[in-house]
Each structure stands twice: as structure tokens, then as C-alpha cells.
Amino acid sequence: MYVRNKQDADKRERNGLVSHFLLGTEDVPETPIAATWVTVEPSARQVLHNHPNIQVYIIVEGGGLMHVGGETQQVSAGDLVYIPSNAGHGIDNNTNDPLVYVSAATPAFDLPDAYNQGQLTPDSYQKSKKND
């Protein structure tokens, strides 16, 4: 059995977002899914990004503005958002309370690698702030 609490998970912080790596190929090489627990502070936003993995966001707490493949919709606790392969996506917390979601993606991937070398690096967030 594999169990990990978010408090014990590796994490990355990016301009008001904290992503806890719950499950990835770095943990269980044969896993078909990657999972993260993400907290987005008020007024913070995730940079738009894409990847070949199919993904879902399950909103656990709060709400925000979800962007998927050119569409935008307000989401709130209890909502599941399906993100097709290669669709550009990101979420903005446009509320005064923290937004919390769990992300699951398949096929699984190495989460630290995606955050350290992919589209979610600290540099990508700095470039996004400059484009505002």
C-alpha cells in the first residue's frame, strides 16, 4: 500500500501557488496516474500550460476562473474539470479565499521534473507577470 499525506510530500511554490506532489512515477514507477494537491492564494493564478497527459482538476475548496482550450468558466468546490490532452489550461483564484484542488493526470509523469524543467518553472511565472 502506498499512502502519502500532503504535509509529507515534496512541493513547489510559485507566486501564490503551492503544489504538493502526492503521486508520480518518481514514487511508484508503474503508476498510471500522477496526482497533486494544490493551494492557490487569493489573486494568484497558475500560468497557462499544456502537456500530452489527460488531466482532471477536482475543486476541493474555494473557487476560481478555469481556462481550458480557449474556454473560461467559474468553478467552485465540488466541481470536476476535464482537461483534454494538449489543451492549454490554468486557473485563477478570483476570490478572497484560498482555492484548493486535486489534480490527477494520465499517463503518469515525474512531477518534480515537470515543475523544474517544464512549463511550470519559476521563470515561466516571472515571464507571465511581465506580460500582465
N, CA, C and O atoms as a DFTB+ gen file, in Angstrom:
528 C
 N C O
     1  1       0.848      -1.182       0.000
     2  2       0.000       0.000       0.000
     3  2       0.885       1.234       0.000
     4  3       1.896       1.292       0.699
     5  1       0.492       2.214      -0.790
     6  2       1.201       3.487      -0.849
     7  2       0.271       4.557      -0.299
     8  3      -0.842       4.728      -0.796
     9  1       0.721       5.285       0.733
    10  2      -0.052       6.387       1.320
    11  2       0.903       7.557       1.521
    12  3       2.012       7.396       2.030
    13  1       0.447       8.739       1.108
    14  2       1.256       9.927       1.354
    15  2       0.331      11.066       1.762
    16  3      -0.661      11.342       1.086
    17  1       0.655      11.723       2.863
    18  2      -0.054      12.916       3.283
    19  2       0.613      14.122       2.638
    20  3       1.831      14.142       2.465
    21  1      -0.171      15.116       2.287
    22  2       0.393      16.284       1.606
    23  2       1.478      16.960       2.436
    24  3       2.398      17.555       1.874
    25  1       1.389      16.879       3.759
    26  2       2.407      17.504       4.617
    27  2       3.769      16.831       4.465
    28  3       4.805      17.435       4.745
    29  1       3.758      15.562       4.014
    30  2       4.998      14.811       3.848
    31  2       5.496      14.809       2.406
    32  3       6.553      14.246       2.119
    33  1       4.760      15.422       1.513
    34  2       5.067      15.367       0.082
    35  2       6.048      16.465      -0.325
    36  3       6.066      17.548       0.261
    37  1       6.854      16.170      -1.328
    38  2       7.687      17.185      -1.967
    39  2       6.752      18.260      -2.506
    40  3       5.631      17.946      -2.905
    41  1       7.177      19.503      -2.530
    42  2       6.298      20.574      -3.005
    43  2       7.096      21.620      -3.762
    44  3       8.317      21.719      -3.636
    45  1       6.363      22.399      -4.554
    46  2       6.934      23.551      -5.253
    47  2       6.015      24.737      -5.007
    48  3       4.792      24.601      -5.030
    49  1       6.613      25.904      -4.770
    50  2       5.847      27.138      -4.559
    51  2       6.115      28.078      -5.721
    52  3       7.261      28.315      -6.102
    53  1       5.025      28.611      -6.278
    54  2       5.121      29.502      -7.429
    55  2       4.145      30.659      -7.269
    56  3       2.955      30.476      -7.529
    57  1       4.586      31.829      -6.859
    58  2       3.775      33.059      -6.833
    59  2       2.357      32.870      -6.313
    60  3       1.394      33.204      -7.003
    61  1       2.224      32.345      -5.118
    62  2       0.909      32.172      -4.511
    63  2       0.283      30.808      -4.739
    64  3      -0.844      30.575      -4.301
    65  1       0.976      29.901      -5.410
    66  2       0.518      28.522      -5.580
    67  2       1.484      27.594      -4.857
    68  3       2.700      27.761      -4.949
    69  1       0.943      26.619      -4.139
    70  2       1.767      25.581      -3.527
    71  2       1.249      24.248      -4.031
    72  3       0.094      23.890      -3.803
    73  1       2.126      23.507      -4.729
    74  2       1.769      22.203      -5.295
    75  2       2.483      21.109      -4.522
    76  3       3.713      21.074      -4.483
    77  1       1.716      20.215      -3.906
    78  2       2.252      19.070      -3.164
    79  2       2.186      17.851      -4.077
    80  3       1.116      17.511      -4.582
    81  1       3.314      17.197      -4.289
    82  2       3.391      16.045      -5.188
    83  2       3.001      14.779      -4.432
    84  3       3.806      14.215      -3.692
    85  1       1.760      14.338      -4.625
    86  2       1.251      13.174      -3.898
    87  2       1.661      11.854      -4.531
    88  3       1.968      10.892      -3.826
    89  1       1.666      11.805      -5.869
    90  2       1.979      10.550      -6.558
    91  2       2.481      10.836      -7.958
    92  3       1.857      11.581      -8.714
    93  1       3.603      10.244      -8.294
    94  2       4.149      10.342      -9.643
    95  2       5.056       9.165      -9.909
    96  3       5.258       8.319      -9.037
    97  1       5.602       9.104     -11.104
    98  2       6.471       7.972     -11.442
    99  2       7.734       7.945     -10.587
   100  3       8.377       6.902     -10.467
   101  1       8.098       9.087      -9.991
   102  2       9.245       9.099      -9.088
   103  2       8.954       8.361      -7.784
   104  3       9.881       7.984      -7.068
   105  1       7.660       8.149      -7.466
   106  2       7.241       7.455      -6.243
   107  2       6.938       5.981      -6.505
   108  3       7.444       5.093      -5.819
   109  1       6.103       5.744      -7.510
   110  2       5.685       4.387      -7.874
   111  2       5.872       4.280      -9.387
   112  3       4.996       4.696     -10.144
   113  1       7.001       3.728      -9.837
   114  2       7.314       3.740     -11.267
   115  2       6.220       3.176     -12.183
   116  3       6.089       3.631     -13.319
   117  1       5.460       2.229     -11.733
   118  2       4.431       1.609     -12.584
   119  2       3.059       2.278     -12.491
   120  3       2.105       1.793     -13.099
   121  1       2.937       3.378     -11.748
   122  2       1.630       4.019     -11.601
   123  2       1.137       4.595     -12.930
   124  3       1.930       5.149     -13.692
   125  1      -0.169       4.470     -13.217
   126  2      -0.708       5.066     -14.445
   127  2      -1.166       6.518     -14.259
   128  3      -1.570       7.159     -15.230
   129  1      -1.109       7.055     -13.014
   130  2      -1.574       8.425     -12.770
   131  2      -0.549       9.217     -11.959
   132  3       0.249       8.661     -11.203
   133  1      -0.601      10.520     -12.143
   134  2       0.153      11.459     -11.298
   135  2      -0.881      12.306     -10.565
   136  3      -1.900      12.676     -11.148
   137  1      -0.632      12.617      -9.297
   138  2      -1.599      13.386      -8.513
   139  2      -0.894      14.462      -7.697
   140  3       0.165      14.234      -7.114
   141  1      -1.515      15.650      -7.673
   142  2      -1.011      16.759      -6.870
   143  2      -2.158      17.387      -6.080
   144  3      -3.316      17.332      -6.493
   145  1      -1.819      17.977      -4.950
   146  2      -2.739      18.772      -4.125
   147  2      -2.242      20.207      -4.226
   148  3      -1.097      20.487      -3.869
   149  1      -3.078      21.117      -4.705
   150  2      -2.619      22.472      -4.994
   151  2      -3.473      23.484      -4.231
   152  3      -4.701      23.393      -4.221
   153  1      -2.813      24.441      -3.597
   154  2      -3.480      25.572      -2.959
   155  2      -3.097      26.831      -3.730
   156  3      -1.921      27.088      -3.984
   157  1      -4.116      27.614      -4.099
   158  2      -3.919      28.856      -4.839
   159  2      -4.441      29.990      -3.965
   160  3      -5.630      30.038      -3.652
   161  1      -3.568      30.889      -3.575
   162  2      -3.962      32.003      -2.711
   163  2      -4.831      33.000      -3.483
   164  3      -4.789      33.037      -4.712
   165  1      -5.623      33.814      -2.760
   166  2      -6.431      34.831      -3.434
   167  2      -5.585      35.705      -4.364
   168  3      -4.479      36.118      -4.016
   169  1      -6.125      35.974      -5.543
   170  2      -5.498      36.789      -6.595
   171  2      -4.324      36.117      -7.292
   172  3      -3.748      36.708      -8.206
   173  1      -3.951      34.915      -6.901
   174  2      -2.863      34.195      -7.575
   175  2      -3.436      33.418      -8.751
   176  3      -4.636      33.147      -8.812
   177  1      -2.558      33.067      -9.680
   178  2      -3.017      32.289     -10.821
   179  2      -1.928      31.358     -11.316
   180  3      -0.734      31.631     -11.198
   181  1      -2.375      30.272     -11.864
   182  2      -1.485      29.300     -12.481
   183  2      -1.232      29.750     -13.924
   184  3      -2.159      30.175     -14.614
   185  1       0.010      29.658     -14.373
   186  2       0.295      30.032     -15.753
   187  2      -0.373      29.042     -16.703
   188  3      -0.480      27.853     -16.403
   189  1      -0.818      29.546     -17.850
   190  2      -1.365      28.661     -18.875
   191  2      -0.251      27.740     -19.356
   192  3       0.870      28.180     -19.613
   193  1      -0.577      26.464     -19.471
   194  2       0.393      25.467     -19.901
   195  2      -0.353      24.313     -20.558
   196  3      -1.580      24.238     -20.490
   197  1       0.380      23.433     -21.183
   198  2      -0.238      22.244     -21.763
   199  2       0.735      21.080     -21.682
   200  3       1.929      21.260     -21.439
   201  1       0.209      19.897     -21.888
   202  2       1.017      18.674     -21.884
   203  2       0.200      17.565     -22.527
   204  3      -1.019      17.690     -22.648
   205  1       0.842      16.496     -22.935
   206  2       0.106      15.418     -23.610
   207  2      -0.792      14.598     -22.681
   208  3      -1.641      13.843     -23.154
   209  1      -0.616      14.736     -21.384
   210  2      -1.399      13.957     -20.421
   211  2      -2.833      14.460     -20.351
   212  3      -3.068      15.667     -20.407
   213  1      -3.788      13.554     -20.230
   214  2      -5.173      13.898     -19.917
   215  2      -5.202      14.195     -18.429
   216  3      -4.528      13.522     -17.648
   217  1      -5.975      15.197     -18.027
   218  2      -5.941      15.629     -16.628
   219  2      -7.328      16.024     -16.142
   220  3      -8.183      16.434     -16.926
   221  1      -7.533      15.895     -14.847
   222  2      -8.727      16.450     -14.213
   223  2      -8.285      17.286     -13.022
   224  3      -7.301      16.970     -12.353
   225  1      -9.032      18.367     -12.766
   226  2      -8.904      19.138     -11.533
   227  2     -10.203      18.901     -10.774
   228  3     -11.291      19.029     -11.335
   229  1     -10.084      18.560      -9.509
   230  2     -11.243      18.419      -8.635
   231  2     -11.145      19.531      -7.604
   232  3     -10.233      19.549      -6.777
   233  1     -12.095      20.462      -7.662
   234  2     -12.053      21.615      -6.768
   235  2     -12.553      21.174      -5.393
   236  3     -13.691      20.727      -5.254
   237  1     -11.700      21.302      -4.384
   238  2     -11.995      20.830      -3.031
   239  2     -12.517      21.962      -2.157
   240  3     -13.390      21.757      -1.312
   241  1     -11.978      23.149      -2.368
   242  2     -12.330      24.293      -1.518
   243  2     -12.200      25.580      -2.329
   244  3     -11.308      25.701      -3.168
   245  1     -13.076      26.525      -2.082
   246  2     -13.000      27.825      -2.747
   247  2     -13.490      27.776      -4.172
   248  3     -14.311      26.933      -4.533
   249  1     -12.984      28.682      -4.975
   250  2     -13.394      28.757      -6.366
   251  2     -12.424      29.586      -7.162
   252  3     -11.509      30.206      -6.618
   253  1     -12.639      29.587      -8.473
   254  2     -11.759      30.354      -9.331
   255  2     -12.218      30.306     -10.769
   256  3     -13.244      29.710     -11.097
   257  1     -11.453      30.935     -11.605
   258  2     -11.738      31.025     -13.031
   259  2     -10.837      30.026     -13.756
   260  3      -9.616      30.182     -13.785
   261  1     -11.458      28.997     -14.340
   262  2     -10.728      27.925     -15.020
   263  2     -10.671      28.213     -16.509
   264  3     -11.668      28.595     -17.121
   265  1      -9.490      28.025     -17.083
   266  2      -9.272      28.221     -18.512
   267  2      -8.848      26.888     -19.115
   268  3      -7.872      26.287     -18.664
   269  1      -9.571      26.421     -20.128
   270  2      -9.221      25.175     -20.816
   271  2      -9.478      25.357     -22.305
   272  3     -10.607      25.612     -22.724
   273  1      -8.425      25.224     -23.098
   274  2      -8.568      25.235     -24.543
   275  2      -9.352      26.404     -25.103
   276  3     -10.157      26.217     -26.015
   277  1      -9.141      27.600     -24.586
   278  2      -9.822      28.781     -25.093
   279  2     -11.162      29.058     -24.446
   280  3     -11.772      30.090     -24.727
   281  1     -11.641      28.171     -23.588
   282  2     -12.886      28.403     -22.843
   283  2     -12.552      28.818     -21.425
   284  3     -11.524      28.415     -20.881
   285  1     -13.426      29.631     -20.818
   286  2     -13.241      30.092     -19.445
   287  2     -14.556      29.929     -18.705
   288  3     -15.622      30.267     -19.220
   289  1     -14.464      29.398     -17.470
   290  2     -15.673      29.194     -16.664
   291  2     -15.328      29.290     -15.188
   292  3     -14.271      28.829     -14.756
   293  1     -16.231      29.894     -14.412
   294  2     -16.083      29.937     -12.960
   295  2     -16.335      28.538     -12.414
   296  3     -17.303      27.886     -12.805
   297  1     -15.473      28.070     -11.512
   298  2     -15.625      26.763     -10.876
   299  2     -15.601      26.942      -9.369
   300  3     -15.089      27.938      -8.859
   301  1     -16.162      25.961      -8.657
   302  2     -16.197      26.044      -7.195
   303  2     -16.140      24.640      -6.597
   304  3     -16.177      23.640      -7.315
   305  1     -16.051      24.587      -5.276
   306  2     -15.916      23.318      -4.559
   307  2     -16.949      22.312      -5.039
   308  3     -18.134      22.625      -5.159
   309  1     -16.483      21.104      -5.311
   310  2     -17.340      20.028      -5.789
   311  2     -17.290      19.830      -7.291
   312  3     -17.768      18.815      -7.797
   313  1     -16.710      20.796      -8.023
   314  2     -16.623      20.683      -9.480
   315  2     -15.423      19.836      -9.894
   316  3     -14.373      19.859      -9.253
   317  1     -15.605      19.087     -10.982
   318  2     -14.519      18.382     -11.646
   319  2     -14.357      19.014     -13.020
   320  3     -15.341      19.210     -13.734
   321  1     -13.130      19.331     -13.394
   322  2     -12.829      19.914     -14.692
   323  2     -11.994      18.903     -15.472
   324  3     -10.936      18.477     -15.007
   325  1     -12.469      18.519     -16.659
   326  2     -11.741      17.600     -17.536
   327  2     -10.886      18.418     -18.497
   328  3     -11.371      19.365     -19.116
   329  1      -9.619      18.053     -18.617
   330  2      -8.674      18.765     -19.475
   331  2      -8.129      17.777     -20.506
   332  3      -7.360      16.880     -20.159
   333  1      -8.522      17.936     -21.769
   334  2      -8.047      17.020     -22.810
   335  2      -6.531      17.119     -23.026
   336  3      -5.902      18.103     -22.636
   337  1      -5.977      16.121     -23.632
   338  2      -4.562      16.098     -23.990
   339  2      -4.195      17.333     -24.804
   340  3      -4.899      17.706     -25.742
   341  1      -3.084      17.960     -24.432
   342  2      -2.500      19.123     -25.120
   343  2      -3.336      20.399     -25.080
   344  3      -2.985      21.370     -25.749
   345  1      -4.429      20.430     -24.319
   346  2      -5.232      21.661     -24.198
   347  2      -4.524      22.634     -23.258
   348  3      -4.121      22.253     -22.159
   349  1      -4.373      23.875     -23.680
   350  2      -3.830      24.896     -22.797
   351  2      -4.783      25.091     -21.629
   352  3      -5.996      25.174     -21.827
   353  1      -4.249      25.166     -20.414
   354  2      -5.109      25.303     -19.242
   355  2      -4.375      25.987     -18.099
   356  3      -3.146      26.010     -18.040
   357  1      -5.181      26.548     -17.187
   358  2      -4.679      27.192     -15.988
   359  2      -5.873      27.671     -15.174
   360  3      -7.004      27.671     -15.660
   361  1      -5.620      28.073     -13.952
   362  2      -6.700      28.521     -13.079
   363  2      -6.277      29.788     -12.345
   364  3      -5.127      29.919     -11.927
   365  1      -7.216      30.718     -12.193
   366  2      -7.007      31.959     -11.449
   367  2      -7.903      31.929     -10.217
   368  3      -9.080      31.581     -10.310
   369  1      -7.351      32.289      -9.075
   370  2      -8.201      32.447      -7.895
   371  2      -8.701      33.889      -7.884
   372  3      -7.973      34.807      -7.505
   373  1      -9.936      34.074      -8.300
   374  2     -10.528      35.420      -8.349
   375  2     -11.447      35.659      -7.154
   376  3     -12.390      36.445      -7.239
   377  1     -11.171      34.976      -6.038
   378  2     -11.965      35.143      -4.822
   379  2     -11.075      35.677      -3.701
   380  3      -9.878      35.892      -3.895
   381  1     -11.660      35.884      -2.545
   382  2     -10.912      36.352      -1.371
   383  2     -10.491      35.223      -0.450
   384  3      -9.938      35.470       0.622
   385  1     -10.748      33.977      -0.857
   386  2     -10.417      32.801      -0.041
   387  2      -9.494      31.878      -0.818
   388  3      -9.476      31.915      -2.049
   389  1      -8.718      31.041      -0.112
   390  2      -7.856      30.094      -0.824
   391  2      -8.684      29.138      -1.701
   392  3      -9.795      28.743      -1.347
   393  1      -8.116      28.790      -2.825
   394  2      -8.660      27.790      -3.743
   395  2      -7.810      26.540      -3.585
   396  3      -6.583      26.612      -3.652
   397  1      -8.448      25.401      -3.379
   398  2      -7.731      24.136      -3.241
   399  2      -8.285      23.162      -4.269
   400  3      -9.499      23.001      -4.388
   401  1      -7.391      22.512      -5.011
   402  2      -7.829      21.469      -5.939
   403  2      -6.849      20.311      -5.933
   404  3      -5.676      20.461      -5.592
   405  1      -7.360      19.157      -6.319
   406  2      -6.539      17.968      -6.527
   407  2      -6.501      17.728      -8.021
   408  3      -7.534      17.749      -8.690
   409  1      -5.318      17.503      -8.537
   410  2      -5.125      17.221      -9.950
   411  2      -4.701      15.774     -10.113
   412  3      -3.874      15.273      -9.352
   413  1      -5.270      15.100     -11.113
   414  2      -4.841      13.753     -11.484
   415  2      -4.626      13.734     -12.987
   416  3      -5.443      14.261     -13.742
   417  1      -3.525      13.128     -13.425
   418  2      -3.196      13.089     -14.846
   419  2      -2.762      11.680     -15.242
   420  3      -2.155      10.949     -14.459
   421  1      -3.092      11.327     -16.480
   422  2      -2.666      10.050     -17.035
   423  2      -2.251      10.253     -18.485
   424  3      -2.910      11.014     -19.194
   425  1      -1.201       9.614     -18.951
   426  2      -0.327       8.750     -18.176
   427  2       0.465       9.547     -17.135
   428  3       0.603      10.767     -17.227
   429  1       0.967       8.830     -16.167
   430  2       1.724       9.456     -15.086
   431  2       3.033      10.028     -15.623
   432  3       3.497       9.658     -16.701
   433  1       3.608      10.928     -14.853
   434  2       4.890      11.531     -15.206
   435  2       5.645      11.876     -13.936
   436  3       5.105      11.784     -12.833
   437  1       6.886      12.271     -14.099
   438  2       7.732      12.667     -12.983
   439  2       7.393      14.107     -12.618
   440  3       7.732      15.030     -13.360
   441  1       6.725      14.310     -11.480
   442  2       6.248      15.640     -11.096
   443  2       7.379      16.639     -10.860
   444  3       7.316      17.745     -11.398
   445  1       8.413      16.302     -10.078
   446  2       9.488      17.292      -9.889
   447  2      10.122      17.719     -11.214
   448  3      10.457      18.890     -11.392
   449  1      10.287      16.780     -12.140
   450  2      10.868      17.117     -13.433
   451  2       9.984      18.110     -14.184
   452  3      10.488      19.061     -14.782
   453  1       8.674      17.896     -14.157
   454  2       7.741      18.791     -14.856
   455  2       7.795      20.204     -14.287
   456  3       7.707      21.175     -15.039
   457  1       7.939      20.329     -12.978
   458  2       7.976      21.652     -12.343
   459  2       9.366      22.300     -12.422
   460  3       9.482      23.525     -12.419
   461  1      10.403      21.484     -12.493
   462  2      11.764      22.028     -12.524
   463  2      12.238      22.361     -13.929
   464  3      13.074      23.246     -14.107
   465  1      11.702      21.648     -14.949
   466  2      12.192      21.829     -16.313
   467  2      11.091      22.102     -17.326
   468  3      11.390      22.450     -18.468
   469  1       9.839      21.956     -16.946
   470  2       8.736      22.113     -17.892
   471  2       8.189      23.525     -17.920
   472  3       8.920      24.490     -17.700
   473  1       6.890      23.641     -18.192
   474  2       6.234      24.932     -18.356
   475  2       5.843      25.595     -17.032
   476  3       5.299      26.699     -17.031
   477  1       6.115      24.929     -15.909
   478  2       5.735      25.472     -14.602
   479  2       6.940      25.872     -13.757
   480  3       6.872      25.864     -12.528
   481  1       8.036      26.219     -14.414
   482  2       9.239      26.648     -13.696
   483  2       9.037      28.037     -13.103
   484  3       8.132      28.757     -13.526
   485  1       9.856      28.429     -12.136
   486  2       9.739      29.796     -11.603
   487  2       9.887      30.857     -12.704
   488  3       9.221      31.892     -12.663
   489  1      10.752      30.600     -13.675
   490  2      10.958      31.550     -14.765
   491  2       9.682      31.764     -15.576
   492  3       9.407      32.881     -16.015
   493  1       8.898      30.698     -15.779
   494  2       7.656      30.852     -16.549
   495  2       6.668      31.746     -15.815
   496  3       5.902      32.470     -16.450
   497  1       6.674      31.707     -14.498
   498  2       5.795      32.587     -13.720
   499  2       6.278      34.032     -13.786
   500  3       5.465      34.955     -13.824
   501  1       7.594      34.236     -13.800
   502  2       8.129      35.590     -13.920
   503  2       7.793      36.190     -15.282
   504  3       7.448      37.368     -15.374
   505  1       7.892      35.382     -16.342
   506  2       7.554      35.852     -17.686
   507  2       6.065      36.200     -17.759
   508  3       5.677      37.170     -18.411
   509  1       5.240      35.401     -17.085
   510  2       3.806      35.650     -17.086
   511  2       3.485      36.975     -16.403
   512  3       2.623      37.720     -16.871
   513  1       4.168      37.276     -15.303
   514  2       3.933      38.527     -14.580
   515  2       4.319      39.723     -15.446
   516  3       3.653      40.758     -15.399
   517  1       5.388      39.595     -16.237
   518  2       5.838      40.682     -17.094
   519  2       4.834      40.949     -18.222
   520  3       4.738      42.074     -18.713
   521  1       4.087      39.916     -18.631
   522  2       3.124      40.049     -19.725
   523  2       1.763      40.572     -19.278
   524  3       0.875      40.770     -20.107
   525  1       1.592      40.795     -17.982
   526  2       0.292      41.286     -17.474
   527  2       0.057      42.737     -17.869
   528  3      -0.979      43.309     -17.529
